[in-house]
Amino acid sequence: MIHLVNVSPPSFIVSFPIGLGYVAKSLAVNQIDFEVIDLNPVPPERRERIFRERISHVRNGIFGFCIMVGNKSLEMTLAYADIVKEISPSNTVVFGGPMASASPDLLLQMTSCDYVVAGEGEERFPELIRSILDGTPARLPAGTYCRTGMRNGIQPARIGKVKDLDRYSPPLYDAFDMMFYTDFYKDNGYCFELMISRGCHGNCSFCFKFIGAGYHSRSALSAFREIDAISREWKISKYFFYDDNLMQNRQMVIDLMDLIRKHDIEFQCRCFARLDDLDEDLLERLPSEYFISIILGIETVNQKTLNQINKGIDIRAQERKIALLHKKGIEPRGSFIIGFPDDTEADYEAMYEFIEENGIKGSIKFLTPLPNTRLLRQVWPKLQFNSEWAYIRHLDNYFLCRELVANLTALPDDVLIHHFNRLTRLCADSLEQESRYDSRYHPFVYQHKPIQ
């Protein structure tokens, strides 16, 4: 039996595991037996005991985990993977997700996992499962790595994209306790999270493309059918597109809005977009009543820094687009970063003025060097860690981008933190609010048996 496990660090913020939902859908499409063990509905203090009870009988099982870093998520996932091995050494542990793509070699060297799946898992994970079950683990799909191959080192393969995202869409919602998630969203005034495209044409130095280079998306019809089903089943009307850059496939977005209008679905959304993907023609065709806000990755107002990080935008030339959003009645929200190596206090004063002049709300983040990014390679000598694994474990102790992990500037820590707090007060991101975590006090376990 294949077991997909959703492990969440202690938190009062709940987010539906979209990636795991897509992997579950891929296993169903490939007619592979599996179960999902979702620990999100369980109070944090009871999760380990309940997990142990659930898998105490499992031998020769295959356990899939999504592994990330930050807010103790890495530590928690590694602990649960160790439990799997403790229950029975014959169990197999597979890691996927951002950390699996960023540092597959380190995970195989430093943890109890047996296999690592890099990039998108919808095609690779089922292929890996079949190779394990068939007893031919040497025939691994590209981008999949195993512990036994470590003696020859890892030769990173070019991570190919899933050619037909519609085939594996939408996520397999039936595999989760959706009333738990939808109640949380409704009770806290949050939007339902969707992902209908992946990637971004940008190449910023601080960003890690864990699904590989480039961009691809589902069809407008596939996305519409998902929204229509969610609307009918759970009476949801507000959505948050978690895509890195929704507007890159502009025709898909326009067609999706046309389908929503045609079928008269109650709908509003928030999304991310790059400033350089917005223009007057696109904004003219976006129904303003459907878009609550568009979140723009502005990062900094220092053009020299924008050039250094390869952002690819002229900040002053983009201010007119922010004004157009205001005029259209769509709230422009900014995502700003402080802590670039050459930052000065004058840069933060300029950012303060830019935010006020352009009437932007949003969020302020600390620059955080993430694994396998150009930024980390550039600043590595400044970090003074004896190994990349030691740095990754250090990262895991922080709420990434909201806590200062490493000060790369010439400014004292207290000065940097002062400007972070001052700018945050100015932006006053109303999307971040107190959340009520109401556990169900039991895990949600879904078992999938293909129809013979």
C-alpha positions as CSV (number, residue, x, y, z in Angstrom):
1,M,0.0,0.0,0.0
2,I,1.1,3.5,-0.8
3,H,0.6,6.1,2.0
4,L,0.6,9.8,1.3
5,V,1.2,11.7,4.6
6,N,0.4,15.3,5.2
7,V,2.6,16.4,8.2
8,S,2.1,20.0,9.4
9,P,4.2,21.9,11.9
10,P,2.4,23.3,14.9
11,S,0.5,26.3,13.6
12,F,-2.8,28.1,13.8
13,I,-2.8,28.7,10.1
14,V,-4.3,25.9,8.0
15,S,-3.7,25.5,4.3
16,F,-5.0,22.8,2.0
17,P,-2.1,20.6,0.8
18,I,-2.6,21.3,-2.9
19,G,0.6,19.5,-4.1
20,L,-0.4,16.3,-2.2
21,G,-3.9,16.6,-3.7
22,Y,-2.4,16.6,-7.2
23,V,-0.2,13.6,-6.4
24,A,-3.2,11.7,-5.0
25,K,-5.0,12.4,-8.2
26,S,-2.1,11.1,-10.3
27,L,-2.2,7.8,-8.4
28,A,-5.9,7.5,-8.9
29,V,-5.5,8.2,-12.6
30,N,-2.8,5.5,-12.8
31,Q,-5.0,3.0,-10.9
32,I,-2.6,2.6,-8.0
33,D,-3.9,1.6,-4.5
34,F,-3.1,4.3,-1.9
35,E,-4.3,6.0,1.2
36,V,-3.9,9.6,2.4
37,I,-3.2,10.2,6.0
38,D,-3.9,13.9,6.7
39,L,-2.9,15.0,10.1
40,N,-4.0,18.6,9.7
41,P,-7.3,18.1,11.4
42,V,-5.6,16.6,14.5
43,P,-4.4,18.9,17.4
44,P,-0.5,19.2,17.2
45,E,0.0,17.5,20.5
46,R,-1.8,14.4,19.4
47,R,-0.5,13.9,15.9
48,E,2.5,11.7,16.6
49,R,0.5,9.2,18.8
50,I,-2.3,8.9,16.3
51,F,0.2,8.5,13.4
52,R,2.0,5.7,15.2
53,E,-1.3,4.0,16.0
54,R,-2.4,4.3,12.3
55,I,0.8,2.7,10.8
56,S,1.8,0.3,13.6
57,H,0.9,-2.7,11.5
58,V,2.5,-1.5,8.2
59,R,5.4,-3.5,6.8
60,N,6.9,-3.1,3.3
61,G,4.8,0.1,2.9
62,I,5.7,3.1,0.7
63,F,5.3,6.4,2.4
64,G,5.3,9.7,0.4
65,F,6.0,13.0,2.2
66,C,6.2,16.6,0.8
67,I,9.3,18.1,2.4
68,M,9.9,21.9,2.8
69,V,12.0,24.1,5.0
70,G,11.0,26.8,7.5
71,N,8.8,27.0,10.6
72,K,10.0,23.6,11.8
73,S,8.4,21.9,8.8
74,L,11.7,20.1,7.8
75,E,12.2,18.9,11.4
76,M,8.7,17.6,11.7
77,T,8.7,15.8,8.4
78,L,12.1,14.1,9.2
79,A,10.7,13.0,12.6
80,Y,7.7,11.3,11.0
81,A,9.9,9.7,8.3
82,D,12.0,8.3,11.2
83,I,8.8,6.9,12.8
84,V,8.0,5.1,9.6
85,K,11.5,3.4,9.6
86,E,11.2,2.8,13.4
87,I,7.9,0.9,12.9
88,S,9.6,-1.3,10.3
89,P,13.0,-0.9,8.4
90,S,11.3,-2.6,5.5
91,N,9.1,0.5,4.9
92,T,10.2,2.8,2.1
93,V,10.3,6.6,2.5
94,V,10.0,8.9,-0.5
95,F,10.4,12.7,-0.4
96,G,9.0,15.1,-2.9
97,G,8.4,18.9,-2.9
98,P,10.6,22.0,-2.8
99,M,13.4,20.6,-0.6
100,A,13.5,17.4,-2.7
101,S,14.1,19.4,-5.8
102,A,16.6,21.8,-4.2
103,S,18.8,19.3,-2.4
104,P,18.2,15.7,-3.3
105,D,21.7,14.7,-2.5
106,L,21.7,16.1,1.0
107,L,18.3,14.4,1.8
108,L,19.7,11.1,0.7
109,Q,22.9,11.6,2.7
110,M,21.5,13.1,5.9
111,T,18.0,11.6,6.3
112,S,16.2,8.3,6.5
113,C,14.6,8.6,3.0
114,D,15.1,6.0,0.4
115,Y,14.1,7.9,-2.7
116,V,13.7,11.6,-3.8
117,V,11.4,12.8,-6.5
118,A,12.4,16.2,-7.9
119,G,10.1,18.6,-9.8
120,E,6.5,17.8,-10.4
121,G,5.4,14.4,-9.1
122,E,2.3,13.6,-11.1
123,E,4.2,11.5,-13.6
124,R,7.5,10.6,-11.7
125,F,5.9,9.4,-8.5
126,P,3.6,6.8,-10.1
127,E,6.6,5.7,-12.3
128,L,8.7,5.3,-9.2
129,I,6.0,3.3,-7.5
130,R,5.7,0.9,-10.4
131,S,9.5,0.4,-10.5
132,I,9.6,-0.4,-6.8
133,L,6.6,-2.7,-6.9
134,D,8.0,-4.5,-10.0
135,G,11.4,-4.9,-8.3
136,T,13.3,-2.8,-10.9
137,P,14.4,0.3,-8.9
138,A,17.4,0.7,-11.2
139,R,15.0,1.9,-13.9
140,L,14.1,5.2,-12.3
141,P,12.5,8.1,-14.2
142,A,14.6,11.1,-14.8
143,G,14.6,13.4,-11.8
144,T,14.2,10.6,-9.3
145,Y,17.0,9.5,-7.1
146,C,17.6,6.6,-4.7
147,R,20.0,5.9,-1.8
148,T,21.7,3.0,-3.4
149,G,22.8,5.2,-6.2
150,M,24.6,7.6,-3.9
151,R,28.0,6.0,-4.3
152,N,28.1,7.3,-7.8
153,G,26.8,10.8,-6.8
154,I,23.8,12.5,-8.2
155,Q,23.9,13.8,-11.7
156,P,21.0,16.3,-11.8
157,A,18.7,15.6,-14.7
158,R,16.8,18.3,-16.6
159,I,13.4,18.3,-15.0
160,G,10.8,18.0,-17.6
161,K,7.3,19.5,-17.2
162,V,4.1,17.5,-17.1
163,K,2.7,17.9,-20.6
164,D,-1.0,17.6,-19.8
165,L,-1.9,19.2,-16.4
166,D,-5.6,18.7,-17.2
167,R,-5.1,14.9,-16.9
168,Y,-4.2,15.2,-13.3
169,S,-6.6,18.0,-12.4
170,P,-8.2,19.0,-10.1
171,P,-6.6,17.8,-6.9
172,L,-8.3,14.8,-5.5
173,Y,-10.4,16.7,-2.9
174,D,-12.3,13.5,-2.0
175,A,-9.1,12.2,-0.3
176,F,-9.3,15.0,2.3
177,D,-11.7,16.2,5.0
178,M,-12.8,19.2,3.0
179,M,-15.3,20.4,5.5
180,F,-12.4,20.9,7.9
181,Y,-10.6,23.1,5.3
182,T,-13.7,24.9,4.0
183,D,-15.0,25.7,7.5
184,F,-11.6,27.1,8.4
185,Y,-11.5,29.4,5.3
186,K,-15.1,30.6,5.9
187,D,-14.7,31.1,9.7
188,N,-11.6,33.2,9.2
189,G,-12.6,35.1,6.0
190,Y,-10.0,33.4,3.9
191,C,-10.2,32.7,0.2
192,F,-10.2,29.1,-1.1
193,E,-6.7,28.3,-2.5
194,L,-6.3,27.1,-6.1
195,M,-3.4,26.5,-8.4
196,I,-4.1,26.3,-12.1
197,S,-0.6,27.2,-13.5
198,R,3.0,26.6,-12.5
199,G,6.2,28.5,-12.9
200,C,7.2,31.9,-14.1
201,H,9.1,33.4,-17.0
202,G,11.2,35.4,-14.6
203,N,14.6,34.4,-13.3
204,C,15.2,36.3,-10.1
205,S,18.3,35.4,-8.2
206,F,16.5,34.8,-4.9
207,C,13.8,32.5,-6.3
208,F,14.1,28.7,-6.5
209,K,12.1,27.0,-9.4
210,F,11.4,23.7,-7.7
211,I,9.3,22.5,-10.6
212,G,11.9,23.3,-13.2
213,A,12.3,26.2,-15.6
214,G,9.5,27.7,-17.6
215,Y,5.8,28.0,-17.3
216,H,2.7,25.9,-18.1
217,S,-0.9,26.0,-17.2
218,R,-4.2,24.0,-17.2
219,S,-6.8,24.9,-19.8
220,A,-9.5,27.5,-18.9
221,L,-12.2,24.8,-19.2
222,S,-10.4,22.6,-16.6
223,A,-10.0,25.5,-14.2
224,F,-13.6,26.5,-14.7
225,R,-14.9,23.0,-14.0
226,E,-12.9,22.9,-10.7
227,I,-14.3,26.3,-9.6
228,D,-17.8,25.3,-10.6
229,A,-17.6,22.1,-8.6
230,I,-16.2,23.9,-5.5
231,S,-19.0,26.5,-5.8
232,R,-21.7,23.9,-5.9
233,E,-20.2,21.5,-3.3
234,W,-19.0,23.9,-0.6
235,K,-20.7,27.2,-1.5
236,I,-17.4,28.9,-1.9
237,S,-17.3,32.2,-3.8
238,K,-13.9,33.7,-3.0
239,Y,-10.7,32.2,-4.3
240,F,-6.9,32.8,-4.0
241,F,-4.9,31.7,-7.0
242,Y,-1.6,30.4,-5.5
243,D,0.1,30.5,-8.9
244,D,3.4,32.3,-9.1
245,N,2.3,34.3,-12.0
246,L,-1.3,33.8,-13.0
247,M,-1.3,36.5,-15.8
248,Q,1.5,34.9,-17.8
249,N,-1.1,32.9,-19.8
250,R,-3.3,35.9,-20.4
251,Q,-5.7,34.2,-22.9
252,M,-6.3,31.3,-20.4
253,V,-7.3,33.9,-17.7
254,I,-9.5,35.8,-20.1
255,D,-11.2,32.6,-21.3
256,L,-11.7,31.5,-17.7
257,M,-13.4,34.8,-16.7
258,D,-15.6,34.5,-19.8
259,L,-16.7,31.0,-18.7
260,I,-17.5,32.2,-15.2
261,R,-19.5,35.1,-16.5
262,K,-21.4,32.9,-19.0
263,H,-22.4,30.4,-16.3
264,D,-23.2,33.2,-13.8
265,I,-21.1,31.8,-11.0
266,E,-20.6,34.0,-7.9
267,F,-16.9,34.6,-8.0
268,Q,-14.1,36.9,-6.7
269,C,-10.4,36.3,-6.5
270,R,-6.9,37.4,-5.5
271,C,-3.8,36.4,-7.5
272,F,-0.1,37.0,-8.0
273,A,1.2,38.7,-11.2
274,R,4.3,40.4,-12.5
275,L,4.0,44.0,-13.3
276,D,5.5,43.5,-16.8
277,D,2.7,41.0,-17.6
278,L,0.0,43.6,-17.0
279,D,-0.9,46.1,-19.7
280,E,-3.8,48.3,-20.7
281,D,-5.3,45.7,-23.1
282,L,-5.2,42.9,-20.5
283,L,-6.6,45.1,-17.7
284,E,-9.4,46.3,-20.0
285,R,-10.4,42.7,-20.5
286,L,-10.3,41.7,-16.8
287,P,-13.7,42.0,-15.1
288,S,-13.0,44.3,-12.2
289,E,-15.8,42.9,-10.2
290,Y,-14.1,39.5,-10.2
291,F,-10.7,40.7,-9.0
292,I,-10.4,41.8,-5.4
293,S,-6.7,42.4,-5.6
294,I,-3.6,41.6,-7.7
295,I,-0.4,41.0,-5.7
296,L,2.7,42.4,-7.4
297,G,6.3,41.3,-6.7
298,I,7.8,44.7,-6.6
299,E,10.7,43.7,-4.3
300,T,12.5,47.0,-4.1
301,V,12.4,50.5,-5.6
302,N,16.1,50.7,-6.1
303,Q,16.6,50.1,-9.8
304,K,20.2,49.1,-9.4
305,T,19.2,46.3,-7.1
306,L,16.4,45.2,-9.4
307,N,18.9,44.9,-12.1
308,Q,21.3,42.9,-9.9
309,I,18.7,40.4,-8.9
310,N,17.6,40.1,-12.6
311,K,14.0,41.2,-11.9
312,G,13.7,42.5,-15.4
313,I,11.4,45.5,-14.7
314,D,11.9,49.3,-14.8
315,I,10.1,50.3,-11.5
316,R,9.3,53.8,-12.5
317,A,7.8,52.7,-15.9
318,Q,5.5,50.4,-14.0
319,E,3.9,53.0,-11.7
320,R,1.4,53.8,-14.3
321,K,0.1,50.2,-14.2
322,I,-0.4,50.5,-10.5
323,A,-2.5,53.6,-11.2
324,L,-4.5,51.7,-13.8
325,L,-5.4,49.0,-11.3
326,H,-6.6,51.7,-8.9
327,K,-8.6,53.3,-11.6
328,K,-10.2,49.9,-12.5
329,G,-11.1,49.3,-8.9
330,I,-8.7,46.4,-8.4
331,E,-6.6,46.7,-5.3
332,P,-2.8,46.6,-6.1
333,R,-0.9,44.9,-3.4
334,G,2.8,44.9,-3.2
335,S,5.3,42.3,-2.0
336,F,8.5,44.1,-0.9
337,I,11.9,42.7,0.3
338,I,14.4,44.4,2.5
339,G,17.9,43.1,3.3
340,F,19.6,43.1,-0.1
341,P,23.4,43.3,0.3
342,D,23.6,46.9,-1.0
343,D,20.5,48.2,0.8
344,T,20.8,51.5,2.7
345,E,18.4,53.3,5.0
346,A,17.8,55.7,2.1
347,D,16.4,52.8,0.1
348,Y,13.9,52.1,2.8
349,E,12.9,55.7,3.0
350,A,12.4,55.6,-0.8
351,M,10.3,52.4,-0.4
352,Y,8.2,54.1,2.3
353,E,7.5,57.1,-0.1
354,F,6.7,54.7,-3.0
355,I,4.2,52.8,-0.9
356,E,2.5,56.0,0.2
357,E,2.5,57.7,-3.2
358,N,1.1,54.7,-5.0
359,G,-1.4,53.8,-2.3
360,I,-0.2,50.2,-2.0
361,K,-1.0,47.7,0.8
362,G,0.9,44.4,1.0
363,S,3.7,42.7,2.8
364,I,7.3,43.3,3.8
365,K,9.7,40.4,3.8
366,F,13.3,39.8,4.8
367,L,15.6,38.7,2.1
368,T,16.2,35.0,2.8
369,P,18.8,32.9,0.8
370,L,17.0,29.7,-0.1
371,P,18.7,26.4,-1.0
372,N,19.8,26.0,-4.6
373,T,19.4,29.7,-5.5
374,R,21.9,32.0,-7.2
375,L,21.5,34.3,-4.2
376,L,22.7,31.6,-1.8
377,R,25.7,30.8,-3.9
378,Q,26.6,34.5,-4.1
379,V,26.4,35.2,-0.4
380,W,27.6,31.8,0.9
381,P,31.0,33.2,2.2
382,K,29.1,35.7,4.4
383,L,27.0,33.1,6.1
384,Q,29.8,31.2,7.8
385,F,28.2,27.8,8.0
386,N,30.4,24.7,7.8
387,S,28.0,22.9,5.5
388,E,24.9,23.5,3.4
389,W,23.0,21.0,5.6
390,A,23.8,23.0,8.7
391,Y,22.5,26.1,7.0
392,I,19.3,24.3,6.0
393,R,18.7,23.1,9.5
394,H,19.3,26.7,10.7
395,L,16.8,28.0,8.2
396,D,14.2,25.6,9.5
397,N,14.0,27.3,12.8
398,Y,12.6,30.5,11.3
399,F,9.3,31.7,9.9
400,L,10.9,32.3,6.5
401,C,10.9,35.9,5.2
402,R,9.1,37.1,8.3
403,E,12.0,36.6,10.6
404,L,15.6,37.7,10.0
405,V,17.7,34.6,9.1
406,A,20.8,36.3,7.9
407,N,21.7,40.0,7.7
408,L,23.5,40.5,4.4
409,T,23.6,44.3,4.6
410,A,26.1,46.7,6.3
411,L,23.3,47.8,8.6
412,P,23.0,46.6,12.2
413,D,20.3,44.0,12.9
414,D,18.3,46.3,15.0
415,V,18.2,49.0,12.3
416,L,17.1,46.4,9.7
417,I,14.4,45.1,12.0
418,H,13.3,48.7,12.8
419,H,12.6,49.4,9.1
420,F,10.9,46.0,8.7
421,N,8.5,46.9,11.4
422,R,8.0,50.4,10.3
423,L,7.3,49.4,6.7
424,T,5.0,46.6,7.8
425,R,2.9,49.0,9.9
426,L,2.6,51.2,6.8
427,C,1.5,48.3,4.6
428,A,-0.9,47.0,7.2
429,D,-1.6,43.8,5.3
430,S,-5.3,43.1,6.2
431,L,-5.1,39.7,4.6
432,E,-3.2,38.5,7.7
433,Q,-5.5,38.1,10.6
434,E,-6.0,36.0,13.7
435,S,-7.1,32.5,12.7
436,R,-9.2,30.0,14.6
437,Y,-7.8,26.5,14.4
438,D,-10.6,24.1,15.2
439,S,-9.3,20.6,15.0
440,R,-11.5,17.6,14.4
441,Y,-9.5,15.5,16.9
442,H,-8.9,12.7,14.5
443,P,-6.9,12.1,11.4
444,F,-8.7,12.0,8.0
445,V,-7.7,8.7,6.3
446,Y,-8.8,8.1,2.8
447,Q,-8.3,4.8,1.0
448,H,-8.4,4.5,-2.7
449,K,-9.1,1.1,-4.4
450,P,-9.2,1.2,-8.2
451,I,-12.2,-0.4,-9.8
452,Q,-11.2,-3.6,-11.3
